[in-house]
Amino acid sequence: MSDNTARQKWVLDPGHSEIEFKVRHLMVSNVKGNFNQFEASVFTPGSDFKQAEIECSIDSSSVDTGNVDRDQHLRSADFFNVEQFPKISFISTRVENPGNDSNYILWGDLTIAGVTKNIKLDVEFGGIQKDPWGNEKAGFSVNGKINRGEFNLKWNAPLEAGGVLVSDEVRINAEVQLVRSN
């Protein structure tokens, strides 16, 4: 595979990608969820992801925790307020590759419910491979955490024994497969 410096566009392969989150509930266990509808585009010089420009858009109403009542609450003004803020977005601001290996640090502006914060994500680059149909694909594992209160997702309830119903820390995990767009 040649690594020419022509600007390349990569798009999300939705059948091989997922965005999940996990948050502590009752301070004793975790609740997991995911977003079912999202898209991303990445621009690189050739196949060099060290200089990638990344944009991701998530349909906030596609939140799915496997519990209809909880999902409706997450879509309400207490959390994502999907009627007023139908999209969650991420736009990269820089990519670092301190060890010059397959581990990257991705910085970007995350916007949730109208609030934008610069966040850090850890990325493991899985490599580039051609599928049986000749499509060139790249794979990534992305992990990070945010404080939901910083995005005005502050709804909570105190617990009788101390603590709160829902932790402020939200862990993010994404498995992403991109396909080079012609």
C-alpha positions as CSV (number, residue, x, y, z in Angstrom):
1,M,0.0,0.0,0.0
2,S,1.4,3.3,-1.0
3,D,1.4,6.1,1.6
4,N,1.1,9.0,-0.8
5,T,0.5,12.5,0.7
6,A,-2.7,13.2,-1.3
7,R,-5.6,14.1,1.0
8,Q,-7.7,11.0,1.7
9,K,-11.2,10.9,3.0
10,W,-12.3,8.0,5.3
11,V,-15.9,7.4,6.3
12,L,-17.4,5.3,9.1
13,D,-18.3,1.7,8.4
14,P,-21.5,1.6,10.6
15,G,-21.8,-2.2,10.4
16,H,-18.4,-2.6,12.1
17,S,-18.4,0.4,14.5
18,E,-20.0,1.1,17.9
19,I,-20.1,3.9,20.5
20,E,-20.7,2.8,24.1
21,F,-20.8,4.5,27.5
22,K,-20.8,3.3,31.1
23,V,-21.7,5.1,34.3
24,R,-21.9,4.0,38.0
25,H,-25.4,3.6,39.3
26,L,-26.3,3.5,43.0
27,M,-22.5,3.8,43.5
28,V,-22.4,-0.1,43.4
29,S,-22.6,-1.2,39.8
30,N,-22.4,0.1,36.2
31,V,-25.1,0.8,33.6
32,K,-24.0,0.5,30.0
33,G,-25.6,2.1,27.0
34,N,-24.8,2.9,23.4
35,F,-25.8,5.2,20.5
36,N,-27.3,3.4,17.5
37,Q,-27.0,6.2,14.9
38,F,-23.8,8.1,14.3
39,E,-21.5,9.1,11.5
40,A,-17.9,10.2,11.1
41,S,-15.5,11.4,8.5
42,V,-11.8,11.6,8.7
43,F,-9.3,13.4,6.4
44,T,-5.7,12.3,6.3
45,P,-2.6,13.0,4.2
46,G,-2.3,9.6,2.6
47,S,-2.7,6.9,5.2
48,D,-1.1,9.0,8.0
49,F,-3.6,9.2,10.9
50,K,-1.1,11.3,12.9
51,Q,-2.4,14.3,11.1
52,A,-6.0,13.3,10.9
53,E,-8.9,15.7,10.9
54,I,-11.9,14.0,12.5
55,E,-15.6,14.9,12.7
56,C,-18.2,12.8,14.4
57,S,-21.9,13.4,14.7
58,I,-24.2,11.3,17.0
59,D,-28.0,11.3,16.9
60,S,-28.6,11.9,20.6
61,S,-32.1,10.4,20.4
62,S,-30.5,7.0,19.4
63,V,-29.4,6.5,23.0
64,D,-30.1,2.9,24.0
65,T,-29.6,1.3,27.5
66,G,-32.0,-1.6,27.0
67,N,-34.5,0.0,29.3
68,V,-37.3,2.1,27.6
69,D,-38.1,4.2,30.6
70,R,-34.5,5.0,31.3
71,D,-33.9,5.8,27.6
72,Q,-36.9,8.2,27.6
73,H,-35.5,9.9,30.7
74,L,-32.0,10.3,29.0
75,R,-33.7,11.9,26.0
76,S,-35.5,14.4,28.2
77,A,-34.4,17.9,29.3
78,D,-32.9,16.3,32.5
79,F,-30.1,14.9,30.3
80,F,-29.6,15.1,26.5
81,N,-32.7,17.3,25.8
82,V,-32.9,15.8,22.3
83,E,-35.7,18.1,21.1
84,Q,-33.4,21.1,21.5
85,F,-30.1,19.4,20.9
86,P,-30.6,16.5,18.4
87,K,-26.9,16.0,17.8
88,I,-23.8,15.3,19.9
89,S,-20.6,16.3,18.0
90,F,-16.9,15.8,18.2
91,I,-14.3,17.7,16.2
92,S,-10.7,16.9,16.6
93,T,-8.3,19.7,17.6
94,R,-5.0,17.6,17.5
95,V,-3.6,14.1,17.4
96,E,-0.5,13.1,19.3
97,N,1.6,10.0,18.9
98,P,4.1,10.3,21.7
99,G,5.6,6.8,21.3
100,N,5.5,6.8,17.5
101,D,3.6,3.5,17.8
102,S,0.0,2.4,17.5
103,N,-1.2,4.4,20.5
104,Y,-2.5,7.9,20.0
105,I,-3.9,10.7,22.1
106,L,-6.8,12.4,20.4
107,W,-7.9,15.9,21.6
108,G,-11.1,17.4,20.4
109,D,-14.2,19.5,21.1
110,L,-17.1,17.5,22.3
111,T,-20.5,19.2,22.3
112,I,-23.4,17.8,24.3
113,A,-26.6,19.6,25.0
114,G,-25.1,22.9,23.7
115,V,-22.0,22.8,25.9
116,T,-18.6,22.3,24.2
117,K,-15.5,21.1,26.1
118,N,-12.1,20.0,24.9
119,I,-11.6,16.3,25.9
120,K,-8.8,13.8,25.6
121,L,-9.3,10.3,24.2
122,D,-6.9,7.4,24.1
123,V,-6.8,5.7,20.7
124,E,-5.3,2.4,19.7
125,F,-4.7,2.1,15.9
126,G,-5.4,-1.5,14.8
127,G,-4.0,-1.0,11.3
128,I,-5.1,-0.9,7.7
129,Q,-6.4,-3.9,5.8
130,K,-8.2,-4.6,2.5
131,D,-11.4,-6.5,2.8
132,P,-12.3,-9.3,0.3
133,W,-14.1,-6.8,-1.9
134,G,-11.0,-4.5,-2.2
135,N,-12.1,-1.8,0.2
136,E,-9.3,-0.4,2.3
137,K,-10.3,-0.2,6.0
138,A,-8.7,1.1,9.2
139,G,-9.6,0.1,12.7
140,F,-9.4,2.0,16.0
141,S,-10.3,1.4,19.7
142,V,-11.1,4.7,21.5
143,N,-11.4,5.1,25.2
144,G,-11.9,8.1,27.5
145,K,-14.0,9.6,30.2
146,I,-15.9,12.8,30.7
147,N,-17.6,14.5,33.6
148,R,-21.3,14.8,32.6
149,G,-21.8,17.7,35.0
150,E,-19.5,19.8,32.9
151,F,-22.0,19.4,30.0
152,N,-24.9,20.4,32.2
153,L,-26.2,16.8,32.5
154,K,-26.6,17.4,36.2
155,W,-29.8,15.5,37.1
156,N,-29.3,13.2,40.1
157,A,-30.8,12.0,43.4
158,P,-29.1,11.6,46.8
159,L,-29.0,8.2,48.3
160,E,-30.1,7.5,51.9
161,A,-26.8,5.9,52.8
162,G,-24.8,8.7,51.1
163,G,-23.6,9.2,47.6
164,V,-25.8,9.8,44.5
165,L,-27.9,7.7,42.2
166,V,-25.7,8.4,39.1
167,S,-22.0,9.1,39.0
168,D,-20.7,12.2,37.3
169,E,-17.9,10.2,35.5
170,V,-19.0,8.6,32.2
171,R,-16.6,6.2,30.5
172,I,-16.6,6.2,26.7
173,N,-15.6,3.3,24.5
174,A,-15.8,3.2,20.8
175,E,-14.8,0.5,18.3
176,V,-14.4,2.3,14.9
177,Q,-13.8,0.9,11.5
178,L,-13.3,3.4,8.7
179,V,-13.3,2.8,4.9
180,R,-11.3,4.8,2.5
181,S,-13.7,6.8,0.3
182,N,-12.9,7.2,-3.4
